[in-house]
Each structure stands twice: as C-alpha cells, then as structure tokens.
Amino acid sequence: MIVVREGLPVRLNFYRDETASCSGQVIFGDFGIARDLPPFKTTSIEFTPHKPGEFTFTCGMNMLRGKLIVQSR
C-alpha cells in the first residue's frame, strides 16, 4: 500500500529483482500508466493524482497487485 496526496506530484520507484514474465510490467489503469520493468533495474514512474480514492495497480498479467491511496489535501 502506498499513500500519497491529491494534487501533489508523485514519483514511485520500482526495482525488479527477478526475471519472471509476470513482473515485467506495472499498470496503473486508473491513471492510464503502463511501464515495462527491466530486470535488476529501477524504473521511476511520475504522475500527479487529481482525485482522492483507492486505486489498484497490477502486473501485466493482473496477478501481482498493490494499492495506491490518494488522500485529499
């Protein structure tokens, strides 16, 4: 779970420490973001959430999941 504030820029760093195909991508569907995650490297994703709520992010195969919580300012 990741907690951020509405209207403030966010930078999330993802480090992929393996090569399984399921972890090769991260998708924030509600924000229109999909990024490939190269193995053994850090990938930064930057965006500004403009509405509060709980948003799921997943791997490309929708098997790995996380939650982004955007709180009102």
N, C-alpha and C positions, 0 to 999 in steps of 0.2 A: 504494500500500500504506500502510495506517495501522496502527500498533502501539499497543495500549492494555493496561491491566492488568485482570485479572479482579477483580470486586467493587468497582471504583472508578468513580464517575460519569464519564461521557464527554460532551463537547459537541463536535459536529462542525459546522463552518460551511461551507455550500456556497454559492458565488457563481456564478450562472448568467449568463454574459456573451453570450448569444445567444438566438434565438427558435425554433430548430428544435424540432419537436414531440417528438423523441426524448429531449431533455434536460429535458423538463418535469416529470419526477418522479424521485425516488430511492427505491429499495426495499431494505430490509434484511430479507429474507424470514425469516431465522432468528430475528429479534427481533420480528417482527410489526409492522414500521415501514414506512409508505409516506407520503411527503410530497411535495406539489406544490412545484415550484421556480419561482417567478415570475421572468421575465426581468429582468436587471440589478438584482437584489436578492440579499441574503444571507439564507439560511434556516438556522437553527440546529436541530439535532436532538440531544436529550439522552436518555441512557439509561444503565443500568448493566449491563454484561455479566456474567453469573453463571457462565459456564463457559469454559475456555480452548479455543482452536482457531482454525481459519482459516475465515472467513465471507465469502462473496461478496456485494457489493451491486451493484445494476444500475439502469439507467434503466427506465422503464415499458415500453419495447419490448424489453427484455433484450438490447440491442445494445451499450450502454456498460457497462463493468464495472470494479469495483475490488475490493480485498481488505482486510478488516479482520482483523488478527491479534490475538487476545486471549491474553496471556501469563499464566501462573499467578503469584500473588503470592509 
